[in-house]
Amino acid sequence: MKMEDIAKIAQVSKSAVSLALSGKPGIGSETRERILRIAREMGYSAKPRSTAAPDKTSKTLVFLVITNLGIVLEEYYQQPFFRELIHFVEDRCRTKGYSVIFSSVDMEHFERDVRAAAEDYRHSPVILLGTNLSREQIAAISAKLPQLVVLDTCFDTLPVHFIEINNAMGAYQAGSHLCDIGHLDIGYVASNVRIHNFEERKAGFMGALRERGVEIAPGRMFSVAPTILSSQESMRQQLEACLHSEGKLPTALFCECDYIAISAMKTLAELGYRVPEDISVIGFDNISESVIVTPELTTIHVEKEKMAQLAVDLLTDSAEWSSDARIKTRVDTRFVERLSTSAPAVAATGTGATGTTGATGATGATGAGQQE
Protein backbone atom coordinates (compact mmCIF):
# COMPACT_ATOMS: atom_id res chain seq x y z
CA MET A 1 0.00 0.00 0.00
CA LYS A 2 1.43 3.34 -1.11
CA MET A 3 0.35 6.92 -0.50
CA GLU A 4 -0.88 7.04 -4.11
CA ASP A 5 -3.28 4.18 -3.30
CA ILE A 6 -4.64 5.96 -0.24
CA ALA A 7 -5.06 9.17 -2.26
CA LYS A 8 -7.05 7.32 -4.92
CA ILE A 9 -9.37 5.70 -2.36
CA ALA A 10 -9.85 8.94 -0.40
CA GLN A 11 -10.27 10.94 -3.65
CA VAL A 12 -7.66 13.48 -2.63
CA SER A 13 -4.20 14.37 -3.88
CA LYS A 14 -1.01 12.68 -2.72
CA SER A 15 -0.04 15.96 -1.07
CA ALA A 16 -3.15 15.78 1.14
CA VAL A 17 -2.21 12.25 2.20
CA SER A 18 1.32 13.43 2.98
CA LEU A 19 -0.01 16.25 5.16
CA ALA A 20 -2.41 13.95 7.01
CA LEU A 21 0.15 11.21 7.68
CA SER A 22 2.86 13.65 8.79
CA GLY A 23 0.50 15.55 11.09
CA LYS A 24 1.13 18.78 9.24
CA PRO A 25 -1.49 21.54 8.97
CA GLY A 26 -3.02 22.41 5.61
CA ILE A 27 -6.05 20.13 5.34
CA GLY A 28 -9.46 20.12 7.00
CA SER A 29 -10.17 17.91 10.00
CA GLU A 30 -12.75 15.78 8.15
CA THR A 31 -10.34 15.14 5.28
CA ARG A 32 -7.55 14.28 7.70
CA GLU A 33 -9.73 11.81 9.61
CA ARG A 34 -10.89 10.14 6.37
CA ILE A 35 -7.31 9.70 5.16
CA LEU A 36 -6.09 8.33 8.49
CA ARG A 37 -9.04 5.94 8.71
CA ILE A 38 -8.35 4.58 5.24
CA ALA A 39 -4.65 4.25 6.05
CA ARG A 40 -5.46 2.24 9.19
CA GLU A 41 -7.97 0.04 7.40
CA MET A 42 -5.50 -0.70 4.60
CA GLY A 43 -2.68 -1.47 7.03
CA TYR A 44 -0.50 1.44 5.89
CA SER A 45 2.44 2.07 8.20
CA ALA A 46 3.79 5.59 7.98
CA LYS A 47 7.31 6.53 8.97
CA PRO A 48 7.65 8.07 12.44
CA ARG A 49 7.06 11.78 12.38
CA SER A 50 10.57 12.41 13.71
CA THR A 51 11.93 11.25 10.33
CA ALA A 52 9.73 13.64 8.33
CA ALA A 53 12.45 16.28 8.07
CA PRO A 54 15.06 15.10 5.55
CA ASP A 55 18.74 14.95 6.43
CA LYS A 56 21.50 16.59 4.42
CA THR A 57 22.05 13.59 2.17
CA SER A 58 18.45 12.52 1.46
CA LYS A 59 17.07 13.05 -2.04
CA THR A 60 14.00 14.88 -0.83
CA LEU A 61 12.43 18.10 -2.04
CA VAL A 62 10.03 20.18 0.03
CA PHE A 63 6.91 21.85 -1.42
CA LEU A 64 6.02 24.70 0.94
CA VAL A 65 2.71 26.59 0.87
CA ILE A 66 1.40 29.54 2.89
CA THR A 67 -2.32 28.96 3.34
CA ASN A 68 -5.33 31.07 4.33
CA LEU A 69 -3.85 34.09 2.59
CA GLY A 70 -5.37 35.53 -0.55
CA ILE A 71 -6.49 32.90 -3.03
CA VAL A 72 -4.61 29.93 -1.51
CA LEU A 73 -7.06 28.12 0.74
CA GLU A 74 -6.30 25.63 3.52
CA GLU A 75 -7.18 22.75 1.19
CA TYR A 76 -5.18 24.29 -1.66
CA TYR A 77 -4.41 20.87 -3.16
CA GLN A 78 -8.08 20.62 -4.19
CA GLN A 79 -7.99 23.91 -6.12
CA PRO A 80 -7.66 22.99 -9.82
CA PHE A 81 -4.64 25.14 -10.73
CA PHE A 82 -2.59 24.12 -7.71
CA ARG A 83 -3.68 20.49 -7.97
CA GLU A 84 -2.31 20.29 -11.51
CA LEU A 85 0.89 22.14 -10.56
CA ILE A 86 1.51 19.75 -7.66
CA HIS A 87 0.94 16.75 -9.91
CA PHE A 88 3.64 17.93 -12.31
CA VAL A 89 6.06 18.69 -9.44
CA GLU A 90 5.58 15.15 -8.13
CA ASP A 91 6.10 13.67 -11.59
CA ARG A 92 9.31 15.58 -12.19
CA CYS A 93 10.68 14.70 -8.75
CA ARG A 94 9.93 11.04 -9.38
CA THR A 95 11.79 11.21 -12.70
CA LYS A 96 14.83 12.70 -10.97
CA GLY A 97 14.76 10.19 -8.11
CA TYR A 98 13.48 12.61 -5.49
CA SER A 99 10.61 12.24 -3.05
CA VAL A 100 8.41 15.20 -2.07
CA ILE A 101 7.46 16.40 1.39
CA PHE A 102 4.46 18.73 1.51
CA SER A 103 4.45 21.35 4.22
CA SER A 104 2.11 24.27 4.83
CA VAL A 105 2.21 27.37 6.99
CA ASP A 106 -0.99 28.95 8.23
CA MET A 107 -0.77 32.70 7.72
CA GLU A 108 -2.22 33.19 11.20
CA HIS A 109 1.00 31.71 12.60
CA PHE A 110 3.36 32.88 9.85
CA GLU A 111 6.46 33.75 11.89
CA ARG A 112 6.22 30.71 14.17
CA ASP A 113 5.60 28.22 11.38
CA VAL A 114 8.26 29.67 9.09
CA ARG A 115 10.79 29.31 11.91
CA ALA A 116 9.73 25.69 12.35
CA ALA A 117 10.01 25.06 8.62
CA ALA A 118 13.50 26.59 8.62
CA GLU A 119 14.57 24.22 11.39
CA ASP A 120 13.26 21.20 9.50
CA TYR A 121 14.26 22.14 5.95
CA ARG A 122 17.29 24.44 6.13
CA HIS A 123 19.44 21.87 4.33
CA SER A 124 16.74 20.81 1.86
CA PRO A 125 15.80 22.15 -1.57
CA VAL A 126 12.45 23.95 -1.22
CA ILE A 127 9.83 24.99 -3.77
CA LEU A 128 7.75 27.79 -2.30
CA LEU A 129 4.34 28.39 -3.87
CA GLY A 130 4.49 32.16 -4.20
CA THR A 131 1.11 32.84 -5.84
CA ASN A 132 -0.36 34.73 -2.90
CA LEU A 133 2.79 36.14 -1.29
CA SER A 134 4.15 39.67 -1.05
CA ARG A 135 7.73 40.70 -1.61
CA GLU A 136 8.24 41.10 2.14
CA GLN A 137 6.90 37.64 2.95
CA ILE A 138 9.11 35.98 0.33
CA ALA A 139 12.14 37.92 1.59
CA ALA A 140 11.48 36.70 5.15
CA ILE A 141 11.21 33.08 4.01
CA SER A 142 14.23 33.19 1.69
CA ALA A 143 16.40 34.52 4.52
CA LYS A 144 15.75 31.28 6.44
CA LEU A 145 15.73 28.78 3.55
CA PRO A 146 18.84 29.18 1.37
CA GLN A 147 17.95 26.51 -1.22
CA LEU A 148 14.74 28.11 -2.42
CA VAL A 149 12.86 28.44 -5.70
CA VAL A 150 9.66 30.50 -5.69
CA LEU A 151 7.00 29.27 -8.08
CA ASP A 152 4.17 31.30 -9.70
CA THR A 153 5.22 34.86 -8.92
CA CYS A 154 8.26 37.11 -9.29
CA PHE A 155 9.78 40.16 -7.62
CA ASP A 156 12.67 41.44 -9.69
CA THR A 157 14.52 43.13 -6.84
CA LEU A 158 14.83 40.03 -4.64
CA PRO A 159 17.96 37.84 -5.00
CA VAL A 160 15.88 34.67 -5.21
CA HIS A 161 15.17 32.08 -7.92
CA PHE A 162 11.71 32.68 -9.44
CA ILE A 163 9.68 30.72 -12.00
CA GLU A 164 6.59 32.62 -13.15
CA ILE A 165 3.90 32.79 -15.82
CA ASN A 166 4.21 35.40 -18.55
CA ASN A 167 0.94 36.88 -17.31
CA ALA A 168 1.13 40.03 -19.40
CA MET A 169 1.60 38.00 -22.58
CA GLY A 170 -1.37 35.74 -21.83
CA ALA A 171 -3.75 38.58 -21.11
CA TYR A 172 -2.46 40.44 -24.17
CA GLN A 173 -3.37 37.36 -26.24
CA ALA A 174 -6.87 37.39 -24.73
CA GLY A 175 -7.41 41.08 -25.44
CA SER A 176 -6.09 40.74 -28.97
CA HIS A 177 -8.47 37.86 -29.67
CA LEU A 178 -11.57 39.70 -28.50
CA CYS A 179 -10.71 42.82 -30.49
CA ASP A 180 -9.72 40.87 -33.59
CA ILE A 181 -13.08 39.07 -33.77
CA GLY A 182 -14.91 42.39 -33.57
CA HIS A 183 -15.61 43.19 -29.92
CA LEU A 184 -15.48 46.87 -29.02
CA ASP A 185 -17.68 46.87 -25.91
CA ILE A 186 -15.62 44.72 -23.56
CA GLY A 187 -15.98 44.10 -19.84
CA TYR A 188 -13.25 43.18 -17.35
CA VAL A 189 -13.96 40.83 -14.44
CA ALA A 190 -11.22 41.18 -11.84
CA SER A 191 -10.48 39.22 -8.70
CA ASN A 192 -11.38 41.06 -5.51
CA VAL A 193 -8.18 39.59 -4.04
CA ARG A 194 -5.21 41.31 -5.67
CA ILE A 195 -1.95 39.46 -6.32
CA HIS A 196 1.06 40.00 -8.58
CA ASN A 197 -0.28 37.70 -11.30
CA PHE A 198 -3.59 39.56 -11.61
CA GLU A 199 -1.92 42.96 -11.78
CA GLU A 200 0.30 41.70 -14.61
CA ARG A 201 -2.71 40.27 -16.43
CA LYS A 202 -4.57 43.54 -16.16
CA ALA A 203 -1.62 45.46 -17.61
CA GLY A 204 -1.29 43.02 -20.53
CA PHE A 205 -4.98 43.04 -21.37
CA MET A 206 -5.30 46.81 -21.24
CA GLY A 207 -2.20 47.10 -23.41
CA ALA A 208 -3.76 44.98 -26.14
CA LEU A 209 -6.93 47.07 -26.12
CA ARG A 210 -5.03 50.34 -26.06
CA GLU A 211 -3.09 49.36 -29.19
CA ARG A 212 -6.42 48.87 -30.97
CA GLY A 213 -8.02 52.06 -29.72
CA VAL A 214 -10.47 50.25 -27.42
CA GLU A 215 -11.18 51.38 -23.87
CA ILE A 216 -13.11 49.75 -21.05
CA ALA A 217 -15.66 52.10 -19.53
CA PRO A 218 -15.72 52.28 -15.69
CA GLY A 219 -19.19 50.73 -15.71
CA ARG A 220 -17.73 47.67 -17.46
CA MET A 221 -15.27 46.88 -14.65
CA PHE A 222 -16.45 44.15 -12.27
CA SER A 223 -14.88 42.50 -9.20
CA VAL A 224 -15.70 39.10 -7.70
CA ALA A 225 -14.26 36.32 -5.52
CA PRO A 226 -11.60 34.31 -7.42
CA THR A 227 -12.14 30.89 -5.79
CA ILE A 228 -15.83 30.18 -6.45
CA LEU A 229 -16.87 27.97 -9.38
CA SER A 230 -20.60 28.47 -8.88
CA SER A 231 -22.63 31.57 -9.74
CA GLN A 232 -22.07 34.54 -7.45
CA GLU A 233 -24.72 36.88 -6.12
CA SER A 234 -22.18 39.70 -6.15
CA MET A 235 -21.59 39.15 -9.87
CA ARG A 236 -25.31 39.05 -10.52
CA GLN A 237 -25.82 42.35 -8.69
CA GLN A 238 -23.01 44.05 -10.61
CA LEU A 239 -24.33 42.84 -13.96
CA GLU A 240 -27.84 43.99 -13.13
CA ALA A 241 -26.48 47.38 -12.03
CA CYS A 242 -24.66 47.62 -15.36
CA LEU A 243 -27.89 46.84 -17.22
CA HIS A 244 -29.76 49.43 -15.20
CA SER A 245 -27.23 52.20 -15.80
CA GLU A 246 -26.02 51.33 -19.31
CA GLY A 247 -29.04 49.57 -20.78
CA LYS A 248 -26.93 46.66 -22.00
CA LEU A 249 -24.09 44.36 -21.02
CA PRO A 250 -20.72 44.28 -22.78
CA THR A 251 -20.48 41.94 -25.76
CA ALA A 252 -17.50 40.17 -24.18
CA LEU A 253 -15.95 39.61 -20.75
CA PHE A 254 -12.32 38.92 -19.91
CA CYS A 255 -11.93 37.17 -16.56
CA GLU A 256 -8.64 37.15 -14.66
CA CYS A 257 -8.78 33.39 -14.08
CA ASP A 258 -10.83 30.38 -15.17
CA TYR A 259 -12.56 30.16 -11.80
CA ILE A 260 -13.97 33.64 -12.35
CA ALA A 261 -14.84 32.86 -15.98
CA ILE A 262 -16.79 29.72 -15.08
CA SER A 263 -18.57 31.55 -12.28
CA ALA A 264 -19.43 34.40 -14.68
CA MET A 265 -20.84 31.96 -17.25
CA LYS A 266 -23.10 30.39 -14.64
CA THR A 267 -24.24 33.81 -13.41
CA LEU A 268 -24.97 34.94 -16.97
CA ALA A 269 -27.01 31.77 -17.56
CA GLU A 270 -29.14 32.57 -14.53
CA LEU A 271 -29.79 36.01 -16.01
CA GLY A 272 -30.88 34.41 -19.29
CA TYR A 273 -27.80 35.21 -21.35
CA ARG A 274 -26.26 32.68 -23.71
CA VAL A 275 -22.50 32.26 -24.10
CA PRO A 276 -21.22 33.06 -26.67
CA GLU A 277 -24.34 34.02 -28.69
CA ASP A 278 -25.16 36.97 -26.42
CA ILE A 279 -21.85 37.54 -24.67
CA SER A 280 -18.39 36.02 -25.09
CA VAL A 281 -16.34 34.93 -22.07
CA ILE A 282 -12.61 34.26 -21.91
CA GLY A 283 -10.60 33.00 -18.93
CA PHE A 284 -6.98 32.41 -17.93
CA ASP A 285 -5.10 29.29 -16.67
CA ASN A 286 -6.68 26.46 -18.72
CA ILE A 287 -7.61 24.35 -15.70
CA SER A 288 -9.12 20.93 -16.36
CA GLU A 289 -12.62 22.24 -15.59
CA SER A 290 -12.43 24.56 -18.61
CA VAL A 291 -13.33 21.67 -20.92
CA ILE A 292 -16.08 20.32 -18.64
CA VAL A 293 -18.27 23.43 -18.65
CA THR A 294 -20.71 24.13 -21.48
CA PRO A 295 -19.69 25.76 -23.70
CA GLU A 296 -16.04 24.83 -23.34
CA LEU A 297 -14.04 27.81 -22.18
CA THR A 298 -11.75 29.88 -24.38
CA THR A 299 -8.76 30.55 -22.17
CA ILE A 300 -5.03 31.12 -21.84
CA HIS A 301 -2.99 27.96 -21.36
CA VAL A 302 -0.41 28.14 -18.60
CA GLU A 303 2.50 25.74 -19.08
CA LYS A 304 2.18 24.28 -15.59
CA GLU A 305 4.20 21.19 -16.46
CA LYS A 306 7.08 23.26 -17.82
CA MET A 307 7.04 25.53 -14.77
CA ALA A 308 7.16 22.52 -12.44
CA GLN A 309 10.02 20.96 -14.41
CA LEU A 310 12.04 24.18 -14.33
CA ALA A 311 11.57 24.58 -10.58
CA VAL A 312 12.54 20.99 -9.77
CA ASP A 313 15.50 20.99 -12.17
CA LEU A 314 16.80 24.25 -10.76
CA LEU A 315 16.76 22.83 -7.24
CA THR A 316 18.22 19.46 -8.12
CA ASP A 317 21.05 20.81 -10.30
CA SER A 318 23.81 21.25 -7.75
CA ALA A 319 25.82 23.36 -10.19
CA GLU A 320 23.28 26.16 -9.87
CA TRP A 321 23.96 26.44 -6.15
CA SER A 322 27.70 26.88 -6.57
CA SER A 323 27.04 30.42 -7.80
CA ASP A 324 25.56 33.41 -6.01
CA ALA A 325 23.66 34.38 -9.16
CA ARG A 326 19.92 33.87 -9.04
CA ILE A 327 17.66 33.12 -12.01
CA LYS A 328 14.27 34.56 -12.87
CA THR A 329 12.38 32.65 -15.55
CA ARG A 330 9.16 33.71 -17.24
CA VAL A 331 7.27 30.96 -19.10
CA ASP A 332 5.20 32.03 -22.10
CA THR A 333 1.51 31.24 -22.41
CA ARG A 334 -0.57 29.87 -25.27
CA PHE A 335 -4.00 31.05 -26.44
CA VAL A 336 -6.62 28.27 -26.59
CA GLU A 337 -9.77 29.06 -28.56
CA ARG A 338 -12.81 26.97 -27.68
CA LEU A 339 -16.54 27.68 -27.81
CA SER A 340 -17.15 30.46 -25.28
CA THR A 341 -16.09 33.27 -27.62
CA SER A 342 -17.37 34.37 -31.01
CA ALA A 343 -17.85 37.54 -32.98
CA PRO A 344 -20.57 39.91 -31.72
CA ALA A 345 -24.02 38.94 -32.93
CA VAL A 346 -24.37 42.25 -34.82
CA ALA A 347 -21.61 44.56 -35.97
CA ALA A 348 -20.83 47.16 -33.36
CA THR A 349 -22.31 50.64 -33.67
CA GLY A 350 -20.66 53.83 -32.65
CA THR A 351 -21.47 53.07 -29.04
CA GLY A 352 -20.08 49.57 -29.18
CA ALA A 353 -23.45 47.95 -28.55
CA THR A 354 -24.75 44.91 -30.32
CA GLY A 355 -28.26 44.47 -31.62
CA THR A 356 -30.71 41.94 -30.21
CA THR A 357 -28.89 39.81 -27.66
CA GLY A 358 -31.16 36.81 -28.04
CA ALA A 359 -31.24 36.30 -24.27
CA THR A 360 -34.71 34.86 -24.40
CA GLY A 361 -34.68 33.69 -20.81
CA ALA A 362 -34.07 37.12 -19.34
CA THR A 363 -36.75 39.17 -17.67
CA GLY A 364 -37.66 42.73 -18.43
CA ALA A 365 -36.03 43.74 -15.15
CA THR A 366 -32.59 42.77 -16.43
CA GLY A 367 -33.03 44.35 -19.83
CA ALA A 368 -31.59 41.26 -21.55
CA GLY A 369 -32.85 40.54 -25.03
CA GLN A 370 -34.12 44.06 -25.64
CA GLN A 371 -33.50 45.68 -29.00
CA GLU A 372 -31.05 48.56 -28.83
Secondary structure by P-SEA (a helix, b strand, c coil): ccaaaaaaaacccaaaaaaaaaccccccaaaaaaaaaaaaaacccccccccccccccccbbbbbbbcccccccccccccaaaaaaaaaaaaaaaaacbbbbbbbbcccaaaaaaaaaaaacccbbbbbbcccccaaaaaaaaaaccbbbbcccccccccbbbbbcaaaaaaaaaaaaaaaacccbbbbbbbccccaaaaaaaaaaaaaaaaaccccccccbbbbbcccccccaaaaaaaaaaaaaccccccbbbbccaaaaaaaaaaaaaacccccccbbbbbccccccccccccccbbbbbaaaaaaaaaaaaaaccccccccbbbbbbbbbbbbbccccccccccccccccccccccccccccccccccc
